[in-house]
Amino acid sequence: MFKSRLTMIVCSAAAMVPIVLYFYLYSRMPDFVPIHYSGATADRFVNKWSIDVAMLCLLSWFGFGFMRLLQFLLRRMFLSSYIHNMASIHRIWNAATLLVTAAFAAISICALLAML
């Protein structure tokens, strides 16, 4: 599926950063962390071991999985066009997958740092 192992490795590393950061910051976090803000004030708090915080850490993996699923579905729908333009499509999808994974990882990192 992935023609470039480097892209797969970089996407996986980018998706792991929020999880590693969460385990690093876990002891420094208060017992209840803000999970939702209304303007500048927090209006929802959860335990630091809550499923909401875990979902936030896994956001980049969801983005990575979504892009992979979208690539699979589009390849099935447009098979003849996909075969004709295979090299350029692989480069574009690898770049897009990396971009989405890195963007979601950045969102997760910013949210985790805001919990301190």
VMD Tcl script that builds the backbone (N, CA, C; Angstrom):
set m [mol new atoms 348]
animate dup $m
set s [atomselect $m all]
$s set {name element resname resid chain x y z} {
  {N N MET 1 A 0.828 -1.186 0.000}
  {CA C MET 1 A 0.000 0.000 0.000}
  {C C MET 1 A 0.875 1.253 0.000}
  {N N PHE 2 A 1.672 1.415 1.025}
  {CA C PHE 2 A 2.589 2.542 1.078}
  {C C PHE 2 A 3.803 2.206 0.245}
  {N N LYS 3 A 4.119 2.979 -0.768}
  {CA C LYS 3 A 5.299 2.744 -1.583}
  {C C LYS 3 A 6.551 3.271 -0.903}
  {N N SER 4 A 6.386 4.228 -0.023}
  {CA C SER 4 A 7.532 4.823 0.631}
  {C C SER 4 A 7.543 4.431 2.106}
  {N N ARG 5 A 8.519 3.629 2.465}
  {CA C ARG 5 A 8.645 3.221 3.864}
  {C C ARG 5 A 8.973 4.418 4.745}
  {N N LEU 6 A 9.716 5.362 4.202}
  {CA C LEU 6 A 10.080 6.545 4.963}
  {C C LEU 6 A 8.839 7.331 5.382}
  {N N THR 7 A 7.881 7.475 4.476}
  {CA C THR 7 A 6.644 8.182 4.806}
  {C C THR 7 A 5.884 7.448 5.895}
  {N N MET 8 A 5.827 6.136 5.820}
  {CA C MET 8 A 5.142 5.337 6.839}
  {C C MET 8 A 5.824 5.498 8.195}
  {N N ILE 9 A 7.151 5.494 8.214}
  {CA C ILE 9 A 7.888 5.630 9.467}
  {C C ILE 9 A 7.689 7.022 10.060}
  {N N VAL 10 A 7.751 8.044 9.216}
  {CA C VAL 10 A 7.584 9.420 9.703}
  {C C VAL 10 A 6.158 9.640 10.211}
  {N N CYS 11 A 5.159 9.113 9.509}
  {CA C CYS 11 A 3.769 9.239 9.969}
  {C C CYS 11 A 3.572 8.536 11.306}
  {N N SER 12 A 4.137 7.356 11.444}
  {CA C SER 12 A 4.018 6.618 12.704}
  {C C SER 12 A 4.718 7.357 13.838}
  {N N ALA 13 A 5.889 7.914 13.559}
  {CA C ALA 13 A 6.609 8.668 14.590}
  {C C ALA 13 A 5.837 9.918 14.993}
  {N N ALA 14 A 5.264 10.619 14.018}
  {CA C ALA 14 A 4.480 11.819 14.323}
  {C C ALA 14 A 3.240 11.471 15.134}
  {N N ALA 15 A 2.640 10.329 14.857}
  {CA C ALA 15 A 1.445 9.914 15.592}
  {C C ALA 15 A 1.787 9.449 17.012}
  {N N MET 16 A 3.007 9.007 17.233}
  {CA C MET 16 A 3.419 8.543 18.563}
  {C C MET 16 A 3.805 9.681 19.497}
  {N N VAL 17 A 4.160 10.829 18.961}
  {CA C VAL 17 A 4.638 11.943 19.790}
  {C C VAL 17 A 3.605 12.353 20.854}
  {N N PRO 18 A 2.319 12.544 20.531}
  {CA C PRO 18 A 1.366 12.918 21.596}
  {C C PRO 18 A 1.224 11.855 22.683}
  {N N ILE 19 A 1.312 10.596 22.323}
  {CA C ILE 19 A 1.195 9.527 23.315}
  {C C ILE 19 A 2.389 9.545 24.257}
  {N N VAL 20 A 3.585 9.678 23.698}
  {CA C VAL 20 A 4.796 9.745 24.515}
  {C C VAL 20 A 4.762 10.993 25.396}
  {N N LEU 21 A 4.320 12.111 24.839}
  {CA C LEU 21 A 4.226 13.348 25.610}
  {C C LEU 21 A 3.237 13.206 26.758}
  {N N TYR 22 A 2.129 12.526 26.530}
  {CA C TYR 22 A 1.140 12.313 27.584}
  {C C TYR 22 A 1.751 11.536 28.741}
  {N N PHE 23 A 2.461 10.461 28.454}
  {CA C PHE 23 A 3.080 9.680 29.521}
  {C C PHE 23 A 4.170 10.477 30.240}
  {N N TYR 24 A 4.855 11.346 29.512}
  {CA C TYR 24 A 5.876 12.186 30.126}
  {C C TYR 24 A 5.252 13.232 31.050}
  {N N LEU 25 A 4.148 13.827 30.624}
  {CA C LEU 25 A 3.503 14.891 31.392}
  {C C LEU 25 A 2.519 14.389 32.443}
  {N N TYR 26 A 2.225 13.106 32.451}
  {CA C TYR 26 A 1.189 12.556 33.320}
  {C C TYR 26 A 1.414 12.906 34.787}
  {N N SER 27 A 2.620 12.768 35.283}
  {CA C SER 27 A 2.874 13.041 36.702}
  {C C SER 27 A 2.795 14.531 37.027}
  {N N ARG 28 A 2.974 15.380 36.043}
  {CA C ARG 28 A 2.922 16.829 36.251}
  {C C ARG 28 A 1.515 17.404 36.124}
  {N N MET 29 A 0.605 16.643 35.539}
  {CA C MET 29 A -0.762 17.129 35.337}
  {C C MET 29 A -1.537 17.114 36.651}
  {N N PRO 30 A -2.438 18.082 36.826}
  {CA C PRO 30 A -3.329 18.015 37.993}
  {C C PRO 30 A -4.310 16.848 37.815}
  {N N ASP 31 A -4.990 16.471 38.888}
  {CA C ASP 31 A -5.915 15.333 38.810}
  {C C ASP 31 A -7.062 15.589 37.841}
  {N N PHE 32 A -7.540 16.814 37.781}
  {CA C PHE 32 A -8.593 17.180 36.845}
  {C C PHE 32 A -8.022 18.203 35.865}
  {N N VAL 33 A -8.113 17.886 34.575}
  {CA C VAL 33 A -7.540 18.737 33.538}
  {C C VAL 33 A -8.667 19.353 32.707}
  {N N PRO 34 A -8.450 20.573 32.191}
  {CA C PRO 34 A -9.475 21.196 31.338}
  {C C PRO 34 A -9.476 20.527 29.965}
  {N N ILE 35 A -10.653 20.201 29.490}
  {CA C ILE 35 A -10.763 19.525 28.198}
  {C C ILE 35 A -11.534 20.368 27.188}
  {N N HIS 36 A -12.269 21.375 27.651}
  {CA C HIS 36 A -13.030 22.230 26.749}
  {C C HIS 36 A -12.996 23.659 27.260}
  {N N TYR 37 A -12.822 24.577 26.339}
  {CA C TYR 37 A -12.761 25.994 26.683}
  {C C TYR 37 A -13.888 26.739 25.987}
  {N N SER 38 A -14.463 27.689 26.703}
  {CA C SER 38 A -15.433 28.607 26.134}
  {C C SER 38 A -14.791 29.986 26.199}
  {N N GLY 39 A -14.220 30.383 25.092}
  {CA C GLY 39 A -13.427 31.605 25.098}
  {C C GLY 39 A -12.094 31.327 25.777}
  {N N ALA 40 A -11.792 32.099 26.805}
  {CA C ALA 40 A -10.526 31.928 27.516}
  {C C ALA 40 A -10.677 31.127 28.801}
  {N N THR 41 A -11.914 30.784 29.161}
  {CA C THR 41 A -12.120 30.062 30.415}
  {C C THR 41 A -12.501 28.613 30.145}
  {N N ALA 42 A -11.967 27.739 30.965}
  {CA C ALA 42 A -12.286 26.311 30.842}
  {C C ALA 42 A -13.669 26.064 31.416}
  {N N ASP 43 A -14.491 25.299 30.693}
  {CA C ASP 43 A -15.835 25.017 31.179}
  {C C ASP 43 A -16.116 23.519 31.314}
  {N N ARG 44 A -15.126 22.683 31.067}
  {CA C ARG 44 A -15.305 21.245 31.253}
  {C C ARG 44 A -13.981 20.655 31.724}
  {N N PHE 45 A -14.035 19.903 32.802}
  {CA C PHE 45 A -12.859 19.253 33.365}
  {C C PHE 45 A -13.093 17.759 33.451}
  {N N VAL 46 A -12.036 16.967 33.221}
  {CA C VAL 46 A -12.105 15.513 33.332}
  {C C VAL 46 A -10.870 15.028 34.091}
  {N N ASN 47 A -10.932 13.788 34.556}
  {CA C ASN 47 A -9.760 13.181 35.183}
  {C C ASN 47 A -8.658 13.042 34.155}
  {N N LYS 48 A -7.419 13.090 34.613}
  {CA C LYS 48 A -6.315 13.011 33.660}
  {C C LYS 48 A -6.184 11.628 33.036}
  {N N TRP 49 A -6.837 10.615 33.602}
  {CA C TRP 49 A -6.821 9.277 33.022}
  {C C TRP 49 A -8.109 8.978 32.263}
  {N N SER 50 A -8.880 9.995 31.966}
  {CA C SER 50 A -10.171 9.857 31.297}
  {C C SER 50 A -10.021 9.404 29.838}
  {N N ILE 51 A -11.092 8.851 29.302}
  {CA C ILE 51 A -11.123 8.425 27.900}
  {C C ILE 51 A -11.021 9.635 26.975}
  {N N ASP 52 A -11.486 10.798 27.429}
  {CA C ASP 52 A -11.386 12.017 26.620}
  {C C ASP 52 A -9.937 12.397 26.366}
  {N N VAL 53 A -9.103 12.268 27.371}
  {CA C VAL 53 A -7.684 12.591 27.220}
  {C C VAL 53 A -7.012 11.544 26.332}
  {N N ALA 54 A -7.407 10.284 26.489}
  {CA C ALA 54 A -6.849 9.227 25.636}
  {C C ALA 54 A -7.232 9.450 24.180}
  {N N MET 55 A -8.466 9.851 23.920}
  {CA C MET 55 A -8.900 10.131 22.548}
  {C C MET 55 A -8.124 11.299 21.964}
  {N N LEU 56 A -7.823 12.280 22.790}
  {CA C LEU 56 A -7.030 13.419 22.344}
  {C C LEU 56 A -5.630 12.968 21.938}
  {N N CYS 57 A -5.058 12.043 22.695}
  {CA C CYS 57 A -3.719 11.531 22.368}
  {C C CYS 57 A -3.739 10.684 21.095}
  {N N LEU 58 A -4.847 10.040 20.822}
  {CA C LEU 58 A -4.954 9.171 19.651}
  {C C LEU 58 A -5.470 9.893 18.410}
  {N N LEU 59 A -5.665 11.200 18.501}
  {CA C LEU 59 A -6.202 11.975 17.384}
  {C C LEU 59 A -5.352 11.834 16.125}
  {N N SER 60 A -4.048 11.846 16.271}
  {CA C SER 60 A -3.178 11.735 15.093}
  {C C SER 60 A -3.298 10.358 14.450}
  {N N TRP 61 A -3.505 9.307 15.258}
  {CA C TRP 61 A -3.711 7.971 14.683}
  {C C TRP 61 A -5.033 7.907 13.921}
  {N N PHE 62 A -6.060 8.608 14.421}
  {CA C PHE 62 A -7.331 8.655 13.702}
  {C C PHE 62 A -7.163 9.360 12.353}
  {N N GLY 63 A -6.419 10.454 12.337}
  {CA C GLY 63 A -6.155 11.158 11.081}
  {C C GLY 63 A -5.387 10.289 10.100}
  {N N PHE 64 A -4.391 9.577 10.602}
  {CA C PHE 64 A -3.613 8.666 9.761}
  {C C PHE 64 A -4.507 7.558 9.192}
  {N N GLY 65 A -5.315 6.964 10.030}
  {CA C GLY 65 A -6.227 5.902 9.577}
  {C C GLY 65 A -7.260 6.408 8.587}
  {N N PHE 66 A -7.777 7.617 8.826}
  {CA C PHE 66 A -8.746 8.201 7.909}
  {C C PHE 66 A -8.141 8.406 6.524}
  {N N MET 67 A -6.924 8.931 6.486}
  {CA C MET 67 A -6.271 9.168 5.193}
  {C C MET 67 A -5.992 7.854 4.468}
  {N N ARG 68 A -5.597 6.837 5.193}
  {CA C ARG 68 A -5.351 5.534 4.577}
  {C C ARG 68 A -6.654 4.938 4.036}
  {N N LEU 69 A -7.738 5.045 4.801}
  {CA C LEU 69 A -9.035 4.547 4.352}
  {C C LEU 69 A -9.522 5.323 3.137}
  {N N LEU 70 A -9.366 6.631 3.158}
  {CA C LEU 70 A -9.774 7.454 2.026}
  {C C LEU 70 A -8.983 7.094 0.772}
  {N N GLN 71 A -7.700 6.868 0.924}
  {CA C GLN 71 A -6.879 6.463 -0.219}
  {C C GLN 71 A -7.354 5.120 -0.785}
  {N N PHE 72 A -7.648 4.182 0.084}
  {CA C PHE 72 A -8.127 2.874 -0.347}
  {C C PHE 72 A -9.451 2.989 -1.097}
  {N N LEU 73 A -10.387 3.772 -0.560}
  {CA C LEU 73 A -11.695 3.913 -1.207}
  {C C LEU 73 A -11.597 4.635 -2.547}
  {N N LEU 74 A -10.796 5.693 -2.609}
  {CA C LEU 74 A -10.651 6.407 -3.876}
  {C C LEU 74 A -9.939 5.567 -4.926}
  {N N ARG 75 A -9.006 4.751 -4.492}
  {CA C ARG 75 A -8.324 3.871 -5.442}
  {C C ARG 75 A -9.304 2.842 -6.008}
  {N N ARG 76 A -10.206 2.340 -5.171}
  {CA C ARG 76 A -11.221 1.390 -5.655}
  {C C ARG 76 A -12.190 2.041 -6.631}
  {N N MET 77 A -12.579 3.278 -6.341}
  {CA C MET 77 A -13.570 3.953 -7.169}
  {C C MET 77 A -12.994 4.380 -8.519}
  {N N PHE 78 A -11.753 4.811 -8.531}
  {CA C PHE 78 A -11.151 5.344 -9.750}
  {C C PHE 78 A -9.936 4.516 -10.150}
  {N N LEU 79 A -10.109 3.208 -10.284}
  {CA C LEU 79 A -9.005 2.290 -10.518}
  {C C LEU 79 A -8.269 2.581 -11.815}
  {N N SER 80 A -8.966 2.835 -12.905}
  {CA C SER 80 A -8.283 3.060 -14.185}
  {C C SER 80 A -7.458 4.348 -14.153}
  {N N SER 81 A -8.009 5.394 -13.586}
  {CA C SER 81 A -7.264 6.646 -13.466}
  {C C SER 81 A -6.106 6.487 -12.489}
  {N N TYR 82 A -6.313 5.697 -11.450}
  {CA C TYR 82 A -5.269 5.463 -10.453}
  {C C TYR 82 A -4.074 4.744 -11.076}
  {N N ILE 83 A -4.330 3.738 -11.874}
  {CA C ILE 83 A -3.246 2.979 -12.510}
  {C C ILE 83 A -2.488 3.864 -13.496}
  {N N HIS 84 A -3.202 4.707 -14.213}
  {CA C HIS 84 A -2.587 5.568 -15.221}
  {C C HIS 84 A -1.646 6.604 -14.582}
  {N N ASN 85 A -2.016 7.128 -13.427}
  {CA C ASN 85 A -1.237 8.189 -12.767}
  {C C ASN 85 A -0.646 7.725 -11.438}
  {N N MET 86 A -0.220 6.479 -11.348}
  {CA C MET 86 A 0.163 5.874 -10.087}
  {C C MET 86 A 1.297 6.612 -9.367}
  {N N ALA 87 A 2.349 6.979 -10.044}
  {CA C ALA 87 A 3.508 7.594 -9.391}
  {C C ALA 87 A 3.152 8.940 -8.760}
  {N N SER 88 A 2.458 9.776 -9.497}
  {CA C SER 88 A 2.126 11.096 -8.952}
  {C C SER 88 A 1.090 10.982 -7.837}
  {N N ILE 89 A 0.161 10.059 -7.974}
  {CA C ILE 89 A -0.853 9.877 -6.934}
  {C C ILE 89 A -0.209 9.391 -5.640}
  {N N HIS 90 A 0.749 8.483 -5.726}
  {CA C HIS 90 A 1.427 8.011 -4.516}
  {C C HIS 90 A 2.159 9.139 -3.810}
  {N N ARG 91 A 2.833 9.990 -4.567}
  {CA C ARG 91 A 3.548 11.113 -3.951}
  {C C ARG 91 A 2.576 12.065 -3.268}
  {N N ILE 92 A 1.476 12.369 -3.938}
  {CA C ILE 92 A 0.487 13.291 -3.374}
  {C C ILE 92 A -0.139 12.701 -2.116}
  {N N TRP 93 A -0.534 11.427 -2.153}
  {CA C TRP 93 A -1.173 10.806 -0.994}
  {C C TRP 93 A -0.213 10.650 0.166}
  {N N ASN 94 A 1.046 10.330 -0.113}
  {CA C ASN 94 A 2.025 10.238 0.964}
  {C C ASN 94 A 2.208 11.589 1.637}
  {N N ALA 95 A 2.295 12.647 0.838}
  {CA C ALA 95 A 2.443 13.990 1.397}
  {C C ALA 95 A 1.194 14.404 2.170}
  {N N ALA 96 A 0.023 14.114 1.631}
  {CA C ALA 96 A -1.221 14.476 2.309}
  {C C ALA 96 A -1.392 13.700 3.610}
  {N N THR 97 A -1.051 12.426 3.602}
  {CA C THR 97 A -1.137 11.614 4.816}
  {C C THR 97 A -0.191 12.139 5.884}
  {N N LEU 98 A 1.015 12.473 5.484}
  {CA C LEU 98 A 1.970 13.029 6.434}
  {C C LEU 98 A 1.485 14.372 6.969}
  {N N LEU 99 A 0.937 15.215 6.118}
  {CA C LEU 99 A 0.440 16.523 6.536}
  {C C LEU 99 A -0.709 16.394 7.535}
  {N N VAL 100 A -1.674 15.545 7.244}
  {CA C VAL 100 A -2.821 15.374 8.142}
  {C C VAL 100 A -2.379 14.773 9.473}
  {N N THR 101 A -1.517 13.772 9.431}
  {CA C THR 101 A -1.035 13.149 10.667}
  {C C THR 101 A -0.260 14.156 11.511}
  {N N ALA 102 A 0.614 14.922 10.888}
  {CA C ALA 102 A 1.390 15.920 11.629}
  {C C ALA 102 A 0.500 17.037 12.175}
  {N N ALA 103 A -0.505 17.444 11.417}
  {CA C ALA 103 A -1.411 18.497 11.886}
  {C C ALA 103 A -2.210 18.029 13.099}
  {N N PHE 104 A -2.736 16.808 13.044}
  {CA C PHE 104 A -3.483 16.283 14.186}
  {C C PHE 104 A -2.573 16.053 15.385}
  {N N ALA 105 A -1.332 15.649 15.141}
  {CA C ALA 105 A -0.378 15.487 16.244}
  {C C ALA 105 A -0.093 16.842 16.887}
  {N N ALA 106 A 0.037 17.884 16.079}
  {CA C ALA 106 A 0.277 19.227 16.617}
  {C C ALA 106 A -0.905 19.713 17.444}
  {N N ILE 107 A -2.107 19.434 16.993}
  {CA C ILE 107 A -3.299 19.802 17.763}
  {C C ILE 107 A -3.299 19.087 19.103}
  {N N SER 108 A -2.985 17.807 19.094}
  {CA C SER 108 A -2.941 17.027 20.337}
  {C C SER 108 A -1.872 17.555 21.287}
  {N N ILE 109 A -0.703 17.879 20.741}
  {CA C ILE 109 A 0.386 18.379 21.575}
  {C C ILE 109 A 0.005 19.717 22.216}
  {N N CYS 110 A -0.568 20.605 21.433}
  {CA C CYS 110 A -0.984 21.906 21.978}
  {C C CYS 110 A -2.038 21.727 23.070}
  {N N ALA 111 A -2.973 20.828 22.868}
  {CA C ALA 111 A -4.007 20.587 23.863}
  {C C ALA 111 A -3.424 19.966 25.131}
  {N N LEU 112 A -2.481 19.048 24.982}
  {CA C LEU 112 A -1.855 18.446 26.164}
  {C C LEU 112 A -1.042 19.474 26.940}
  {N N LEU 113 A -0.341 20.335 26.251}
  {CA C LEU 113 A 0.438 21.359 26.938}
  {C C LEU 113 A -0.453 22.385 27.628}
  {N N ALA 114 A -1.648 22.609 27.093}
  {CA C ALA 114 A -2.593 23.530 27.723}
  {C C ALA 114 A -3.190 22.950 28.996}
  {N N MET 115 A -3.077 21.646 29.181}
  {CA C MET 115 A -3.631 21.010 30.375}
  {C C MET 115 A -2.758 21.199 31.610}
  {N N LEU 116 A -1.537 21.625 31.413}
  {CA C LEU 116 A -0.637 21.791 32.571}
  {C C LEU 116 A -1.003 22.964 33.413}
}
mol reanalyze $m
mol bondsrecalc $m
mol representation Tube
mol addrep $m
